[in-house]
Amino acid sequence: MAFGMFIWVLGIIAFLWVVADIIKYQKKMDSMHKILWIVAAFFFSIITAIVYYFVVKK
């Protein structure tokens, strides 16, 4: 139970981090790419956050 809650909270934090970073720092990113990253973060939050970090943030 506690592990599931931890993963759920981590997923919410990962989603919010990706969305906030895209909105605040990715001014040059194409709008369609922004939408795709946000949708991916909504459905696959933790995995998307990890991929986003290594692909976009470098």
N, C-alpha and C positions, 0 to 999 in steps of 0.2 A: 504494500500500500504506500509506504513512504517513498520507495524507489520510483513508483509510478508518478507520484506527485512531483518528485524532483525532476524527472524527465519532462513532465508537462510544463513546469515552471521554466526549465532550461529552454524548451521549445519556444515559449512566449518571449523570453528575453532574446533569443536568437532572431526571431522574426522582427521584433522591434528594433534590434540593432541594425539589421540589413535595411529595413525601411528608412530609419533615421539617417543612416550613412548615405543611402542613395539620394534622399531628398536634400541633405545638407551639403554633401561634398562632391557629388557626381554631376556637376553642372554641364560638362561636355558630353556626357553619355546620351545617346539617342533615346527619345521618349519610349520607343517600342522596347528597347533593351531594359529600361527602367521598369516598365510594366511586367515584362517577363521575369525579371529578378524578384519583383514583389510577389507575383503569383506563385513562383517556385518557392519563395520563402514561406508563403502561407501554407502550402501543402506539405513541404518537406523542410521545415524550419531549421533543424540542427544540421542536416546534411548540406542544405543550401548555404548556410552561414559559413561552414567550413570551406566549401568550394568557392564562395564569393571572396573570402579572405585570401585564398591563394591565387585566384584568377584575376580579381579586380584590384585588390589592395596591394598585392605583391609585397 
